[in-house]
Amino acid sequence: MPPVRVERPLPEPDFVDVDGTTVATYVFGPESGSPAGDIVFCHGTPWSSAVWAEIATHLSRRYRVFLWDMPGYGQSMRSLTTDLGLPAQMRRLAALLSYWNLGRPHVVAHDIGGGVALGAHLLHSAEFASLALWDVVTLHPWGSPFFRLVAEHAEVFGRLPAELHSALVREYIAGAANHGLSPGWLDRLSRPWTTGLGQAAFYRQIAALEPAHTEPIVERLHAVRCDVAIGWGREDPWIPVEQAAGLQELLPGHAPVTIVDGAGHLTPVEAGQRVREVLDRWLPGDSSDEHLA
């Protein structure tokens, strides 16, 4: 699988106050709304909405699309005191859906964005039309040895010389993919973390993420109230592909599972065309009007 080029940046964000926290948001698509519905994208760590830019642009031909950079990430990285834990991000997503006046959007989520979306749904009464989960952080175990080491020593890592920090971040991000990211993608995903504010923020967000925060979600997976689709990179080095089947077993019904050969953890970037095809078939409004089996 060749490196993927960066082709479609997101538009300039609108900044929204959510419970006293500034959130960068992106909304585009049919101006008068779409009969096909609305789609909300949730990113993971250490990413931003940039990972969904290509796919969101593609789907905006038929849907209104909504993206947000979680506080502490991307364009929402504006404070070193904001609560970056998963429970806080779950509450913010539920509040943001209310702000956008979205009753039952389709939700597409990656990495910890999956845990955030499930938490908004199961713990904060957010209603979804459907939920597509890609390489998501939910089941135990999650968090690599490096991830846990940083979480335990965030202040020490935060004092690394800038050159060493930049090299560490780039290596960490590159290690999520099964094949080398293009220089453009590697720059795009690492750039927010290599500023003075970004260096401290990078280690803060890792320290704030605790596996205990997904336990209440796992206990309630049987109560999910919408159709769910699951996607995973077969060579995911961060979250074993076996978790796709484990998640399927705990969800109601029989959620379709797509395993993407050759892809690692960054499926929206590494295998964007394949993810688009899956979502085109999963979401309503496609001419085939079929779900994946």
C-alpha positions as CSV (number, residue, x, y, z in Angstrom):
1,M,0.0,0.0,0.0
2,P,1.8,3.2,-1.2
3,P,2.0,6.3,1.0
4,V,-1.0,8.6,0.8
5,R,-0.8,12.2,-0.5
6,V,-2.4,15.1,1.3
7,E,-4.9,16.6,-1.1
8,R,-7.8,18.2,0.6
9,P,-7.3,20.4,3.7
10,L,-10.3,21.4,5.8
11,P,-11.7,24.9,5.6
12,E,-11.0,27.4,8.3
13,P,-12.7,26.4,11.5
14,D,-15.5,28.1,13.4
15,F,-14.8,28.3,17.1
16,V,-17.6,27.3,19.4
17,D,-17.8,27.6,23.2
18,V,-18.8,24.2,24.7
19,D,-19.2,24.3,28.4
20,G,-16.6,27.0,28.8
21,T,-14.1,25.3,26.4
22,T,-13.2,26.6,22.9
23,V,-13.8,24.0,20.2
24,A,-12.7,24.2,16.6
25,T,-15.6,23.0,14.4
26,Y,-16.0,22.4,10.7
27,V,-19.4,22.2,8.9
28,F,-19.9,21.9,5.2
29,G,-22.0,20.2,2.6
30,P,-25.4,21.1,1.0
31,E,-26.3,24.5,2.3
32,S,-30.0,23.7,2.7
33,G,-29.3,20.5,4.5
34,S,-29.4,17.0,3.1
35,P,-32.3,14.6,2.8
36,A,-29.7,11.9,3.2
37,G,-28.9,13.2,6.7
38,D,-26.0,14.5,8.7
39,I,-22.7,12.9,9.5
40,V,-20.4,13.8,12.5
41,F,-16.8,12.7,12.4
42,C,-14.7,12.0,15.6
43,H,-11.0,11.8,15.5
44,G,-8.5,10.0,17.9
45,T,-5.1,10.6,19.4
46,P,-2.7,12.1,18.6
47,W,-4.6,13.3,15.6
48,S,-7.2,15.9,14.7
49,S,-10.1,16.3,12.2
50,A,-7.4,16.3,9.5
51,V,-7.5,12.5,9.4
52,W,-11.1,12.7,8.1
53,A,-10.6,15.6,5.7
54,E,-10.6,13.5,2.5
55,I,-13.5,11.2,3.4
56,A,-15.6,14.1,4.9
57,T,-15.1,16.1,1.6
58,H,-16.2,13.1,-0.4
59,L,-19.3,12.5,1.7
60,S,-20.2,16.2,1.7
61,R,-21.6,15.8,-1.8
62,R,-24.5,14.0,-0.3
63,Y,-24.6,14.9,3.4
64,R,-24.0,17.8,5.7
65,V,-20.8,16.9,7.5
66,F,-19.7,18.1,10.9
67,L,-16.2,17.7,12.4
68,W,-14.6,18.9,15.6
69,D,-11.1,19.0,17.0
70,M,-11.4,17.7,20.6
71,P,-10.1,20.2,23.1
72,G,-6.4,19.6,23.5
73,Y,-6.0,18.6,19.8
74,G,-5.6,20.3,16.4
75,Q,-7.0,23.8,16.3
76,S,-8.6,23.3,19.7
77,M,-5.2,23.2,21.4
78,R,-5.5,26.6,23.3
79,S,-5.1,25.9,27.0
80,L,-2.9,23.8,29.3
81,T,-5.6,23.6,32.0
82,T,-8.5,22.1,30.0
83,D,-9.7,18.6,31.2
84,L,-8.6,16.2,28.4
85,G,-10.0,13.0,29.9
86,L,-12.4,10.9,28.0
87,P,-15.4,11.6,30.3
88,A,-15.0,15.3,29.6
89,Q,-14.8,14.7,25.8
90,M,-17.9,12.5,25.9
91,R,-19.8,15.3,27.6
92,R,-18.6,17.8,25.1
93,L,-19.6,15.7,22.1
94,A,-23.2,15.4,23.5
95,A,-23.3,19.2,24.1
96,L,-21.9,19.9,20.7
97,L,-24.6,17.8,19.0
98,S,-27.2,19.8,20.9
99,Y,-25.5,23.1,19.8
100,W,-25.6,21.9,16.2
101,N,-29.3,20.9,16.7
102,L,-28.6,17.4,15.4
103,G,-31.2,14.9,16.6
104,R,-30.0,11.6,15.1
105,P,-26.8,12.1,13.0
106,H,-24.7,9.3,11.6
107,V,-21.4,9.2,13.5
108,V,-18.1,8.0,12.1
109,A,-15.3,7.6,14.7
110,H,-11.7,6.5,14.9
111,D,-9.4,5.5,17.8
112,I,-10.4,7.3,21.1
113,G,-13.1,9.1,19.0
114,G,-14.9,5.7,19.1
115,G,-14.9,5.7,22.9
116,V,-16.0,9.3,23.0
117,A,-18.9,8.7,20.6
118,L,-20.0,5.5,22.5
119,G,-19.8,7.4,25.8
120,A,-21.9,10.3,24.5
121,H,-24.5,7.8,23.3
122,L,-24.5,5.4,26.3
123,L,-23.7,7.8,29.2
124,H,-25.1,11.1,28.0
125,S,-28.2,10.1,26.0
126,A,-27.0,11.3,22.5
127,E,-29.0,9.5,19.8
128,F,-27.4,8.4,16.6
129,A,-28.9,7.1,13.3
130,S,-25.9,4.8,12.9
131,L,-22.3,4.5,14.2
132,A,-19.2,3.4,12.2
133,L,-16.3,2.5,14.4
134,W,-12.7,2.3,13.0
135,D,-9.8,0.9,15.0
136,V,-11.5,2.2,18.2
137,V,-10.3,2.5,21.7
138,T,-12.9,0.7,23.8
139,L,-12.0,-2.8,24.9
140,H,-9.1,-3.7,27.2
141,P,-6.2,-3.7,26.8
142,W,-5.4,-0.4,25.2
143,G,-2.4,1.8,25.5
144,S,1.0,0.7,24.3
145,P,3.9,0.3,26.7
146,F,5.3,3.6,25.4
147,F,1.8,5.2,25.9
148,R,1.8,4.1,29.5
149,L,5.4,5.2,30.1
150,V,4.6,8.7,28.9
151,A,1.4,8.8,31.0
152,E,3.5,8.1,34.1
153,H,6.2,10.6,33.3
154,A,4.5,13.3,31.3
155,E,6.3,16.2,33.0
156,V,9.7,14.6,32.3
157,F,8.9,14.1,28.6
158,G,7.5,17.6,28.5
159,R,11.0,18.9,29.2
160,L,12.7,17.2,26.4
161,P,14.7,19.4,24.0
162,A,12.6,20.5,21.1
163,E,14.6,18.6,18.5
164,L,14.3,15.3,20.5
165,H,10.6,15.9,21.1
166,S,9.9,16.5,17.4
167,A,11.8,13.4,16.4
168,L,9.9,11.3,19.1
169,V,6.5,12.6,17.9
170,R,7.2,11.9,14.3
171,E,8.4,8.4,15.0
172,Y,5.4,7.8,17.2
173,I,3.0,8.9,14.6
174,A,4.8,7.0,11.8
175,G,4.6,3.9,13.9
176,A,0.8,3.9,13.8
177,A,0.8,3.1,10.1
178,N,1.7,-0.3,8.7
179,H,3.4,1.4,5.7
180,G,5.3,4.7,5.7
181,L,3.1,7.8,5.7
182,S,3.9,10.3,3.0
183,P,6.1,13.2,4.2
184,G,3.0,15.5,3.7
185,W,0.9,13.4,6.1
186,L,3.6,13.0,8.6
187,D,4.2,16.8,8.7
188,R,0.5,17.5,8.8
189,L,-0.2,15.2,11.7
190,S,2.9,16.0,13.8
191,R,3.0,19.8,13.2
192,P,0.5,20.8,15.9
193,W,2.6,19.0,18.5
194,T,5.9,20.6,17.7
195,T,5.2,24.1,18.9
196,G,6.0,25.3,22.4
197,L,2.3,24.8,23.4
198,G,2.1,21.6,21.4
199,Q,4.9,19.9,23.2
200,A,3.4,20.2,26.6
201,A,-0.1,19.4,25.2
202,F,1.1,16.2,23.5
203,Y,2.2,14.7,26.9
204,R,-0.8,16.1,28.7
205,Q,-3.3,14.4,26.5
206,I,-1.6,11.1,26.9
207,A,-1.5,11.4,30.6
208,A,-5.2,12.3,30.7
209,L,-6.3,9.0,28.9
210,E,-7.0,6.2,31.3
211,P,-8.3,2.7,30.4
212,A,-10.6,2.9,33.4
213,H,-12.6,5.6,31.6
214,T,-13.8,3.1,29.0
215,E,-15.0,0.5,31.5
216,P,-18.5,2.1,31.9
217,I,-18.9,2.0,28.2
218,V,-17.9,-1.7,27.8
219,E,-20.4,-2.6,30.5
220,R,-23.2,-0.9,28.5
221,L,-22.3,-2.0,24.9
222,H,-25.3,-4.3,24.9
223,A,-27.5,-1.2,25.2
224,V,-26.4,0.6,22.0
225,R,-29.5,1.9,20.3
226,C,-28.4,2.2,16.7
227,D,-26.9,0.1,13.9
228,V,-23.1,-0.2,14.2
229,A,-20.5,-1.1,11.6
230,I,-16.9,-1.9,12.6
231,G,-13.7,-1.4,10.5
232,W,-10.1,-2.3,11.4
233,G,-6.7,-2.4,9.8
234,R,-5.5,-6.0,9.8
235,E,-1.9,-4.9,10.7
236,D,-3.0,-2.4,13.4
237,P,0.1,-2.2,15.6
238,W,-1.6,-0.3,18.4
239,I,-5.0,-2.1,18.9
240,P,-5.1,-5.8,17.9
241,V,-7.4,-6.6,15.0
242,E,-8.9,-9.3,17.2
243,Q,-10.7,-6.5,19.1
244,A,-13.0,-6.1,16.1
245,A,-14.5,-9.5,16.8
246,G,-14.6,-8.8,20.5
247,L,-16.5,-5.6,20.0
248,Q,-18.9,-7.3,17.5
249,E,-19.7,-10.0,20.2
250,L,-20.6,-7.4,22.8
251,L,-22.8,-5.2,20.6
252,P,-26.5,-6.0,20.0
253,G,-27.3,-7.6,16.7
254,H,-24.5,-8.7,14.4
255,A,-22.5,-5.6,13.5
256,P,-20.8,-6.0,10.1
257,V,-17.0,-6.1,10.3
258,T,-14.6,-4.9,7.6
259,I,-10.9,-5.9,7.9
260,V,-8.7,-3.9,5.7
261,D,-5.7,-5.9,4.5
262,G,-2.4,-4.1,4.6
263,A,-3.6,-1.2,6.7
264,G,-2.4,-0.4,10.2
265,H,-4.0,1.8,12.8
266,L,-4.6,4.9,10.6
267,T,-7.1,3.3,8.3
268,P,-8.8,6.7,7.3
269,V,-5.4,7.8,6.0
270,E,-3.7,4.6,4.9
271,A,-6.7,3.1,3.2
272,G,-8.9,6.2,2.5
273,Q,-10.4,4.8,-0.7
274,R,-11.4,1.5,1.0
275,V,-12.9,3.4,4.0
276,R,-14.9,5.6,1.5
277,E,-16.2,2.5,-0.2
278,V,-17.3,1.0,3.0
279,L,-19.0,4.1,4.2
280,D,-20.7,4.6,0.8
281,R,-22.3,1.2,1.2
282,W,-23.1,1.5,4.9
283,L,-24.7,5.0,4.9
284,P,-28.1,5.6,3.5
285,G,-28.4,7.5,0.2
286,D,-26.1,5.3,-1.9
287,S,-27.7,3.9,-5.0
288,S,-27.0,0.3,-3.9
289,D,-28.9,1.0,-0.6
290,E,-27.2,-2.0,0.9
291,H,-25.3,-2.6,4.1
292,L,-22.2,-4.6,4.1
293,A,-22.5,-8.2,5.1
